[in-house]
C-alpha cells in the first residue's frame, strides 16, 4: 500500500495577487516552490510588470505571498 502524503498543500494564483486577467496557479507542498513558480511565471508571462517594479516592491510582493501562504498552513 502506498504511503499517503500528509504534508499540507499550498496554492497561489495570479488572481490572488491582483492580476485578474491571468489564469495561472500553482499548488505544491512547499511555500518556497510556490513563490519560485510565481516569480518564474511572472518573469515569463508578465515581464512588463516585473520590469516596472523596484526591488522593494518585489520584496513586498514576496512578503504578501508569504502572508497568504501562512494562512493556508
C-alpha positions in Angstrom: 0.0 0.0 0.0 1.3 3.4 -1.0 2.1 5.8 1.8 -0.2 8.8 1.9 1.4 12.2 1.8 0.2 14.2 4.8 2.1 17.4 4.1 -0.2 20.4 3.5 -0.7 21.8 0.0 -0.1 25.5 -0.7 -1.6 27.3 -3.6 -1.4 30.8 -5.2 -2.6 32.2 -8.4 -2.0 35.4 -10.4 -5.6 36.4 -9.5 -4.7 36.1 -5.8 -2.0 38.7 -6.1 -4.0 41.1 -8.3 -3.6 40.0 -11.9 -7.3 39.3 -12.8 -6.5 38.7 -16.4 -4.3 35.6 -15.9 -5.4 32.1 -15.0 -2.0 30.8 -13.8 -2.0 29.0 -10.5 0.4 26.7 -8.7 -0.2 24.1 -6.0 2.6 22.2 -4.2 3.7 21.1 -0.8 6.4 23.8 -0.4 5.8 27.5 0.1 9.3 28.2 -1.4 8.3 26.3 -4.6 5.1 28.3 -4.8 6.9 31.6 -4.6 9.6 30.5 -7.1 7.0 29.3 -9.5 5.0 32.6 -9.2 8.1 34.7 -9.9 9.2 32.5 -12.7 5.7 32.7 -14.3 5.7 36.5 -13.8 9.1 36.8 -15.5 7.8 34.7 -18.4 4.2 35.9 -18.8 4.3 39.4 -17.2 7.8 40.7 -17.8 6.5 44.3 -18.2 5.0 44.2 -14.7 8.3 42.9 -13.1 10.4 45.5 -15.1 8.3 48.2 -13.6 8.8 47.1 -10.0 11.6 48.2 -7.7 13.4 45.7 -5.6 11.4 46.9 -2.6 8.2 46.3 -4.4 9.3 42.8 -5.3 10.2 42.2 -1.7 6.7 43.5 -0.8 5.2 41.0 -3.2 7.2 38.2 -1.7 6.0 39.2 1.8 2.4 39.4 0.6 2.8 35.8 -0.8 4.3 34.7 2.5 1.3 36.0 4.4 -1.2 34.4 2.1 0.6 31.1 2.2 0.9 31.2 6.0 -2.9 31.4 6.3 -3.1 28.1 4.3 -0.7 26.2 6.5 
